Amino acid sequence: MLQMLNLSTNQFEGPLPSLPPAIMSLDLSNNFFEGPLSTSSLPELSFLILSNNSFDSTVPHSLCKSFDLMLLDLSRNNLSGELPRCLGRSQERLFLVDLMNNNLSGGVPDSVCYQESLSLLNLDNNNLSGEFPSSLQRCKELVFLDLGQNKFSGAIPTWIGEKSLSSLMLLSLHSNMFSGSIPPQVLQLGYLQVLDLSHNNLSGIIPRSIGNFSWTALERGGKTEDVEHLEQGRFYSFSASFLLVIKGDQRLYSNILDLLDSIDLSNNNLSGEIPDEIGDLWALQNLNLSQNYLSGSIPDNVGKMKYLESLDLRMNNLSGTIPQSLSALTYLNHLNLSYNNLSGPIPTGNQLQTLPDPSIYIGNPYLCGPPITKNCSTNETIHGFSEGPTNTSNKFERLSLYVSVILGFITGFWAVSGSLLISKSFRYGYFTLIDTTYDKLYVAVALALARLRRRCGKFEQSES
């Protein structure tokens, strides 16, 4: 009796053929199958891999009766509708669910983590919506979570970084509508290697706990054998794939998570300064903070991130000089500092010499030196930070004006007061002038009031 069938990576086409009820493992991936998925019950099924075809139905509820199901990969099809509300409830061994690149809608079923055995959940690039699924709190064995390119909204819960999902290695929530601040707890996940929160509506500052986002002390012990195989792409021929933006390009990565350490917080509404604690991430390879509202200077201790390969800080409000320590990053091969308010000479030497593209620095009018065409002169000022000769002279001019006004007031005051105290005739004439002026003003005001009363009286008589 047929129990295992692998026809992957061929050119089979047409509808899904009838399957024997005793089938345990089925791999038809990378073909041209189309039409609906089978709704027949397959109680012995443990591995179902139908990725990269053209199936266009809903995910069948009959899968809930496959009680031994461990691996479900229906990614890269045209599946639509909502996920079965029973998925995961009766599958005690369900380890992996990959439904990326479909047209699924609705929310994530509460049942998906009912048995707490799930290690990978990839729902990237669908039309799922709602708040962050609270049912994922029960997924205590979850290692890879990708909810990117959907319509999830609301705040990112703090429990992600607490005991609930303490085993996470990859957390991708990019291209959704999440709002609020970044919970500091998320940045303290001990196993986390890839964090992608880009293209959302997150606001506030970058938590200083980002310095604790460190896998340098990561102990590989404690992982199950299945998880270690999954990391290396050896889990029953399944290859874990995730879409990441690295070095300015969107790429699909597979089987390299042990080699890639990345933080992407780009395209949000983050503000404030880049925390100095960023320098503690010496093992980080990719850092993307572009297209936010970050201000202040680039921390000098960025030079401590000795394994950094890609740094993207474009389209912020960063100011000050570019730290010389940046030239010490020997692995750096992608840099973008464009469209900020940076000023002063561009550092030279070491690794920066291998990045001659002037577009790296475009949109910073106060930068100078190669590779851009603007030369640095001895009179060049650092915009907003340096006090060159021009700024200094302007300060002296303003100071001289203030001193002159004060001295003029003091001189005039004592010239009049001194004359009144010393000269009796001047004092008599001064007060006589004041009395005469007062009398004239009093008489003028009294006459004006008398004329006004007379006119008002005539007006009242004419009205009566």
PyMOL commands that set and color helices and strands:
alter all, ss='L'
color gray80, all
select helices_A, chain A and resi 61-65+110-113+134-138+158-161+184-188+208-212+225-231+276-280+300-304+324-328+350-354+358-361+389-422+424-463
alter helices_A, ss='H'
color red, helices_A
select strands_A, chain A and resi 4-6+13-14+25-27+32-35+47-49+54-55+71-73+80-82+96-98+103-106+120-122+127-131+144-146+151-155+170-172+177-180+194-196+201-204+241-246+249-254+262-264+269-273+286-288+293-296+310-312+317-320+334-336+341-345+366-368
alter strands_A, ss='S'
color yellow, strands_A
deselect
rebuild
show_as cartoon
